[in-house]
Amino acid sequence: MEIGDWIRVESSYDRMARVDPEHYAPLMYRAAYHECRGELEEALVYYKKALLLNPRNEALKSNVSRLHNEASVESTSAPVVWGSLQL
């Protein structure tokens, strides 16, 4: 996708959330958008917000759990840089 396409997608999710701020779907779509871009921590934030609005949604529960595990793995497998030393 081109950068302009991503901007349009993000903007449409913002509009959907303004129309019905109590509906979980715009937050879920926004989470999927961030996940597609590899922005897992941001995706997790939006999945959790959507889950608060729809706590019985099994797909949301699954996505929160999966991303939480993936984010944990990424943070522990990344090299630690302290000063100019990589540990």
Phi and psi in radians as a Rosetta constraint file:
Dihedral C 1 N 2 CA 2 C 2 CIRCULARHARMONIC -1.366 0.35
Dihedral N 2 CA 2 C 2 N 3 CIRCULARHARMONIC 2.764 0.35
Dihedral C 2 N 3 CA 3 C 3 CIRCULARHARMONIC -1.030 0.35
Dihedral N 3 CA 3 C 3 N 4 CIRCULARHARMONIC -0.653 0.35
Dihedral C 3 N 4 CA 4 C 4 CIRCULARHARMONIC -1.100 0.35
Dihedral N 4 CA 4 C 4 N 5 CIRCULARHARMONIC -0.603 0.35
Dihedral C 4 N 5 CA 5 C 5 CIRCULARHARMONIC -1.128 0.35
Dihedral N 5 CA 5 C 5 N 6 CIRCULARHARMONIC -0.773 0.35
Dihedral C 5 N 6 CA 6 C 6 CIRCULARHARMONIC -1.065 0.35
Dihedral N 6 CA 6 C 6 N 7 CIRCULARHARMONIC -0.717 0.35
Dihedral C 6 N 7 CA 7 C 7 CIRCULARHARMONIC -1.113 0.35
Dihedral N 7 CA 7 C 7 N 8 CIRCULARHARMONIC -0.737 0.35
Dihedral C 7 N 8 CA 8 C 8 CIRCULARHARMONIC -1.134 0.35
Dihedral N 8 CA 8 C 8 N 9 CIRCULARHARMONIC -0.706 0.35
Dihedral C 8 N 9 CA 9 C 9 CIRCULARHARMONIC -1.074 0.35
Dihedral N 9 CA 9 C 9 N 10 CIRCULARHARMONIC -0.871 0.35
Dihedral C 9 N 10 CA 10 C 10 CIRCULARHARMONIC -1.056 0.35
Dihedral N 10 CA 10 C 10 N 11 CIRCULARHARMONIC -0.738 0.35
Dihedral C 10 N 11 CA 11 C 11 CIRCULARHARMONIC -1.123 0.35
Dihedral N 11 CA 11 C 11 N 12 CIRCULARHARMONIC -0.662 0.35
Dihedral C 11 N 12 CA 12 C 12 CIRCULARHARMONIC -1.185 0.35
Dihedral N 12 CA 12 C 12 N 13 CIRCULARHARMONIC -0.631 0.35
Dihedral C 12 N 13 CA 13 C 13 CIRCULARHARMONIC -1.160 0.35
Dihedral N 13 CA 13 C 13 N 14 CIRCULARHARMONIC -0.658 0.35
Dihedral C 13 N 14 CA 14 C 14 CIRCULARHARMONIC -1.080 0.35
Dihedral N 14 CA 14 C 14 N 15 CIRCULARHARMONIC -0.753 0.35
Dihedral C 14 N 15 CA 15 C 15 CIRCULARHARMONIC -1.110 0.35
Dihedral N 15 CA 15 C 15 N 16 CIRCULARHARMONIC -0.751 0.35
Dihedral C 15 N 16 CA 16 C 16 CIRCULARHARMONIC -1.064 0.35
Dihedral N 16 CA 16 C 16 N 17 CIRCULARHARMONIC -0.714 0.35
Dihedral C 16 N 17 CA 17 C 17 CIRCULARHARMONIC -1.166 0.35
Dihedral N 17 CA 17 C 17 N 18 CIRCULARHARMONIC -0.586 0.35
Dihedral C 17 N 18 CA 18 C 18 CIRCULARHARMONIC -1.234 0.35
Dihedral N 18 CA 18 C 18 N 19 CIRCULARHARMONIC -0.599 0.35
Dihedral C 18 N 19 CA 19 C 19 CIRCULARHARMONIC -1.163 0.35
Dihedral N 19 CA 19 C 19 N 20 CIRCULARHARMONIC -0.751 0.35
Dihedral C 19 N 20 CA 20 C 20 CIRCULARHARMONIC -2.469 0.35
Dihedral N 20 CA 20 C 20 N 21 CIRCULARHARMONIC 1.435 0.35
Dihedral C 20 N 21 CA 21 C 21 CIRCULARHARMONIC -1.149 0.35
Dihedral N 21 CA 21 C 21 N 22 CIRCULARHARMONIC -0.257 0.35
Dihedral C 21 N 22 CA 22 C 22 CIRCULARHARMONIC -1.646 0.35
Dihedral N 22 CA 22 C 22 N 23 CIRCULARHARMONIC 0.058 0.35
Dihedral C 22 N 23 CA 23 C 23 CIRCULARHARMONIC -1.701 0.35
Dihedral N 23 CA 23 C 23 N 24 CIRCULARHARMONIC 2.407 0.35
Dihedral C 23 N 24 CA 24 C 24 CIRCULARHARMONIC -1.328 0.35
Dihedral N 24 CA 24 C 24 N 25 CIRCULARHARMONIC -0.435 0.35
Dihedral C 24 N 25 CA 25 C 25 CIRCULARHARMONIC -1.009 0.35
Dihedral N 25 CA 25 C 25 N 26 CIRCULARHARMONIC -0.820 0.35
Dihedral C 25 N 26 CA 26 C 26 CIRCULARHARMONIC -1.041 0.35
Dihedral N 26 CA 26 C 26 N 27 CIRCULARHARMONIC -0.612 0.35
Dihedral C 26 N 27 CA 27 C 27 CIRCULARHARMONIC -1.219 0.35
Dihedral N 27 CA 27 C 27 N 28 CIRCULARHARMONIC -0.673 0.35
Dihedral C 27 N 28 CA 28 C 28 CIRCULARHARMONIC -1.137 0.35
Dihedral N 28 CA 28 C 28 N 29 CIRCULARHARMONIC -0.755 0.35
Dihedral C 28 N 29 CA 29 C 29 CIRCULARHARMONIC -1.144 0.35
Dihedral N 29 CA 29 C 29 N 30 CIRCULARHARMONIC -0.669 0.35
Dihedral C 29 N 30 CA 30 C 30 CIRCULARHARMONIC -1.113 0.35
Dihedral N 30 CA 30 C 30 N 31 CIRCULARHARMONIC -0.675 0.35
Dihedral C 30 N 31 CA 31 C 31 CIRCULARHARMONIC -1.089 0.35
Dihedral N 31 CA 31 C 31 N 32 CIRCULARHARMONIC -0.800 0.35
Dihedral C 31 N 32 CA 32 C 32 CIRCULARHARMONIC -1.093 0.35
Dihedral N 32 CA 32 C 32 N 33 CIRCULARHARMONIC -0.665 0.35
Dihedral C 32 N 33 CA 33 C 33 CIRCULARHARMONIC -1.013 0.35
Dihedral N 33 CA 33 C 33 N 34 CIRCULARHARMONIC -0.860 0.35
Dihedral C 33 N 34 CA 34 C 34 CIRCULARHARMONIC -1.164 0.35
Dihedral N 34 CA 34 C 34 N 35 CIRCULARHARMONIC -0.642 0.35
Dihedral C 34 N 35 CA 35 C 35 CIRCULARHARMONIC -1.108 0.35
Dihedral N 35 CA 35 C 35 N 36 CIRCULARHARMONIC -0.730 0.35
Dihedral C 35 N 36 CA 36 C 36 CIRCULARHARMONIC -1.055 0.35
Dihedral N 36 CA 36 C 36 N 37 CIRCULARHARMONIC -0.562 0.35
Dihedral C 36 N 37 CA 37 C 37 CIRCULARHARMONIC -1.483 0.35
Dihedral N 37 CA 37 C 37 N 38 CIRCULARHARMONIC -0.004 0.35
Dihedral C 37 N 38 CA 38 C 38 CIRCULARHARMONIC 1.415 0.35
Dihedral N 38 CA 38 C 38 N 39 CIRCULARHARMONIC 0.220 0.35
Dihedral C 38 N 39 CA 39 C 39 CIRCULARHARMONIC -1.646 0.35
Dihedral N 39 CA 39 C 39 N 40 CIRCULARHARMONIC 1.289 0.35
Dihedral C 39 N 40 CA 40 C 40 CIRCULARHARMONIC -1.173 0.35
Dihedral N 40 CA 40 C 40 N 41 CIRCULARHARMONIC -0.693 0.35
Dihedral C 40 N 41 CA 41 C 41 CIRCULARHARMONIC -1.137 0.35
Dihedral N 41 CA 41 C 41 N 42 CIRCULARHARMONIC -0.710 0.35
Dihedral C 41 N 42 CA 42 C 42 CIRCULARHARMONIC -1.155 0.35
Dihedral N 42 CA 42 C 42 N 43 CIRCULARHARMONIC -0.715 0.35
Dihedral C 42 N 43 CA 43 C 43 CIRCULARHARMONIC -1.052 0.35
Dihedral N 43 CA 43 C 43 N 44 CIRCULARHARMONIC -0.741 0.35
Dihedral C 43 N 44 CA 44 C 44 CIRCULARHARMONIC -1.074 0.35
Dihedral N 44 CA 44 C 44 N 45 CIRCULARHARMONIC -0.692 0.35
Dihedral C 44 N 45 CA 45 C 45 CIRCULARHARMONIC -1.023 0.35
Dihedral N 45 CA 45 C 45 N 46 CIRCULARHARMONIC -0.823 0.35
Dihedral C 45 N 46 CA 46 C 46 CIRCULARHARMONIC -1.250 0.35
Dihedral N 46 CA 46 C 46 N 47 CIRCULARHARMONIC -0.632 0.35
Dihedral C 46 N 47 CA 47 C 47 CIRCULARHARMONIC -1.095 0.35
Dihedral N 47 CA 47 C 47 N 48 CIRCULARHARMONIC -0.703 0.35
Dihedral C 47 N 48 CA 48 C 48 CIRCULARHARMONIC -1.145 0.35
Dihedral N 48 CA 48 C 48 N 49 CIRCULARHARMONIC -0.707 0.35
Dihedral C 48 N 49 CA 49 C 49 CIRCULARHARMONIC -1.097 0.35
Dihedral N 49 CA 49 C 49 N 50 CIRCULARHARMONIC -0.746 0.35
Dihedral C 49 N 50 CA 50 C 50 CIRCULARHARMONIC -1.114 0.35
Dihedral N 50 CA 50 C 50 N 51 CIRCULARHARMONIC -0.679 0.35
Dihedral C 50 N 51 CA 51 C 51 CIRCULARHARMONIC -1.148 0.35
Dihedral N 51 CA 51 C 51 N 52 CIRCULARHARMONIC -0.579 0.35
Dihedral C 51 N 52 CA 52 C 52 CIRCULARHARMONIC -1.094 0.35
Dihedral N 52 CA 52 C 52 N 53 CIRCULARHARMONIC -0.601 0.35
Dihedral C 52 N 53 CA 53 C 53 CIRCULARHARMONIC -1.432 0.35
Dihedral N 53 CA 53 C 53 N 54 CIRCULARHARMONIC -0.404 0.35
Dihedral C 53 N 54 CA 54 C 54 CIRCULARHARMONIC -2.455 0.35
Dihedral N 54 CA 54 C 54 N 55 CIRCULARHARMONIC 1.259 0.35
Dihedral C 54 N 55 CA 55 C 55 CIRCULARHARMONIC -1.184 0.35
Dihedral N 55 CA 55 C 55 N 56 CIRCULARHARMONIC -0.199 0.35
Dihedral C 55 N 56 CA 56 C 56 CIRCULARHARMONIC -1.667 0.35
Dihedral N 56 CA 56 C 56 N 57 CIRCULARHARMONIC -0.022 0.35
Dihedral C 56 N 57 CA 57 C 57 CIRCULARHARMONIC -1.298 0.35
Dihedral N 57 CA 57 C 57 N 58 CIRCULARHARMONIC 1.920 0.35
Dihedral C 57 N 58 CA 58 C 58 CIRCULARHARMONIC -1.149 0.35
Dihedral N 58 CA 58 C 58 N 59 CIRCULARHARMONIC -0.617 0.35
Dihedral C 58 N 59 CA 59 C 59 CIRCULARHARMONIC -1.123 0.35
Dihedral N 59 CA 59 C 59 N 60 CIRCULARHARMONIC -0.730 0.35
Dihedral C 59 N 60 CA 60 C 60 CIRCULARHARMONIC -1.123 0.35
Dihedral N 60 CA 60 C 60 N 61 CIRCULARHARMONIC -0.754 0.35
Dihedral C 60 N 61 CA 61 C 61 CIRCULARHARMONIC -1.019 0.35
Dihedral N 61 CA 61 C 61 N 62 CIRCULARHARMONIC -0.768 0.35
Dihedral C 61 N 62 CA 62 C 62 CIRCULARHARMONIC -1.115 0.35
Dihedral N 62 CA 62 C 62 N 63 CIRCULARHARMONIC -0.772 0.35
Dihedral C 62 N 63 CA 63 C 63 CIRCULARHARMONIC -1.134 0.35
Dihedral N 63 CA 63 C 63 N 64 CIRCULARHARMONIC -0.701 0.35
Dihedral C 63 N 64 CA 64 C 64 CIRCULARHARMONIC -1.098 0.35
Dihedral N 64 CA 64 C 64 N 65 CIRCULARHARMONIC -0.807 0.35
Dihedral C 64 N 65 CA 65 C 65 CIRCULARHARMONIC -1.095 0.35
Dihedral N 65 CA 65 C 65 N 66 CIRCULARHARMONIC -0.820 0.35
Dihedral C 65 N 66 CA 66 C 66 CIRCULARHARMONIC -1.084 0.35
Dihedral N 66 CA 66 C 66 N 67 CIRCULARHARMONIC -0.844 0.35
Dihedral C 66 N 67 CA 67 C 67 CIRCULARHARMONIC -1.196 0.35
Dihedral N 67 CA 67 C 67 N 68 CIRCULARHARMONIC -0.611 0.35
Dihedral C 67 N 68 CA 68 C 68 CIRCULARHARMONIC -1.052 0.35
Dihedral N 68 CA 68 C 68 N 69 CIRCULARHARMONIC -0.763 0.35
Dihedral C 68 N 69 CA 69 C 69 CIRCULARHARMONIC -1.161 0.35
Dihedral N 69 CA 69 C 69 N 70 CIRCULARHARMONIC -0.746 0.35
Dihedral C 69 N 70 CA 70 C 70 CIRCULARHARMONIC -1.135 0.35
Dihedral N 70 CA 70 C 70 N 71 CIRCULARHARMONIC -0.719 0.35
Dihedral C 70 N 71 CA 71 C 71 CIRCULARHARMONIC -1.138 0.35
Dihedral N 71 CA 71 C 71 N 72 CIRCULARHARMONIC -0.652 0.35
Dihedral C 71 N 72 CA 72 C 72 CIRCULARHARMONIC -1.137 0.35
Dihedral N 72 CA 72 C 72 N 73 CIRCULARHARMONIC -0.740 0.35
Dihedral C 72 N 73 CA 73 C 73 CIRCULARHARMONIC -1.125 0.35
Dihedral N 73 CA 73 C 73 N 74 CIRCULARHARMONIC -0.778 0.35
Dihedral C 73 N 74 CA 74 C 74 CIRCULARHARMONIC -1.076 0.35
Dihedral N 74 CA 74 C 74 N 75 CIRCULARHARMONIC -0.749 0.35
Dihedral C 74 N 75 CA 75 C 75 CIRCULARHARMONIC -1.220 0.35
Dihedral N 75 CA 75 C 75 N 76 CIRCULARHARMONIC -0.528 0.35
Dihedral C 75 N 76 CA 76 C 76 CIRCULARHARMONIC -1.497 0.35
Dihedral N 76 CA 76 C 76 N 77 CIRCULARHARMONIC -0.371 0.35
Dihedral C 76 N 77 CA 77 C 77 CIRCULARHARMONIC -1.601 0.35
Dihedral N 77 CA 77 C 77 N 78 CIRCULARHARMONIC -0.236 0.35
Dihedral C 77 N 78 CA 78 C 78 CIRCULARHARMONIC -1.290 0.35
Dihedral N 78 CA 78 C 78 N 79 CIRCULARHARMONIC 2.458 0.35
Dihedral C 78 N 79 CA 79 C 79 CIRCULARHARMONIC -1.148 0.35
Dihedral N 79 CA 79 C 79 N 80 CIRCULARHARMONIC 2.534 0.35
Dihedral C 79 N 80 CA 80 C 80 CIRCULARHARMONIC -1.624 0.35
Dihedral N 80 CA 80 C 80 N 81 CIRCULARHARMONIC 2.213 0.35
Dihedral C 80 N 81 CA 81 C 81 CIRCULARHARMONIC -1.943 0.35
Dihedral N 81 CA 81 C 81 N 82 CIRCULARHARMONIC 2.176 0.35
Dihedral C 81 N 82 CA 82 C 82 CIRCULARHARMONIC -2.267 0.35
Dihedral N 82 CA 82 C 82 N 83 CIRCULARHARMONIC 1.992 0.35
Dihedral C 82 N 83 CA 83 C 83 CIRCULARHARMONIC 1.112 0.35
Dihedral N 83 CA 83 C 83 N 84 CIRCULARHARMONIC -2.222 0.35
Dihedral C 83 N 84 CA 84 C 84 CIRCULARHARMONIC -1.777 0.35
Dihedral N 84 CA 84 C 84 N 85 CIRCULARHARMONIC 0.095 0.35
Dihedral C 84 N 85 CA 85 C 85 CIRCULARHARMONIC -1.713 0.35
Dihedral N 85 CA 85 C 85 N 86 CIRCULARHARMONIC 2.367 0.35
Dihedral C 85 N 86 CA 86 C 86 CIRCULARHARMONIC -1.764 0.35
Dihedral N 86 CA 86 C 86 N 87 CIRCULARHARMONIC 2.136 0.35
